[in-house]
Amino acid sequence: MLRSLRLKDVEERAARVLPAGERLVAGQQVRRGKRVPKPRRGRRPRVLRGLRMPGDRWEGAKAWFWFFLAVMDLPGALFDALFDWGRKKGKPLKGGWNSLAGQFAAALHPLSKTTGVVRVVVLTDRQLRVVYVQQGRRSGELGRAESGWAVDVRQVAWLRNRDDVSNKNYELGFADGSWARVHFPQVNMDFLDGLPAPRLRHDAPVPP
């Protein structure tokens, strides 16, 4: 399991892979939001290929063990999902995988066979960008960074707080009418304040 980390350390590594002339405003560690579905494997980006830190191989073997146990308990998980009345709180993803929100959500499910990955959504003066930072599975040490999916920041339409669904969950809306739910483990107010889009309460209607 990836260890907790200082956001500033992640921001520094993410800033190193920005295109020339692009200025970092703020970074925000991000994970998929509650109940956001996982895209099929072909849509998930393969990142940090071939990179490894001491202990990664052993931790990877343990991850496969826990995955096997999870598969064994799949019937129980499906039963829980069928009776999860919390789904009445609204869709976690709207627009499909080809929409801006769908592309963004898919970018938050990277594939890395050899090392751990921290996902960071980076706000710059031009783009909203997903950056992947290597983190040792055992040591927690940060390594190299790699830039991923990006969109013009003017395409970000709104941000809605969804603490009513789960703590530190938000919905990020885009200009094409799509949105995706995300989880911010450590909420960075510089990131929220820097977004050139309105921030909505959980009970506010979605903008048309």
Buried (B, 14 or more C-beta within 10 A) or exposed (E): EEEEBEBEEBBBBBBEBBEEEBEBBBBBBBBBBBBBEEBEEEBBBEBBEEBBBEBBEEBBEEEEEEEEEEEEEEEEEEEEEEEEEEEEBBBBBBBEBEBBBBBBBBBBBBEBEBBBBBBBBBBBEBBBBBBBBBBBBBBBBBBEBBBBBBBEBEBBBBBBBBEEBBEBBBBBBBBBBBBBBBBBEEBBEEBBEBBEBEEBEBEEEBEE
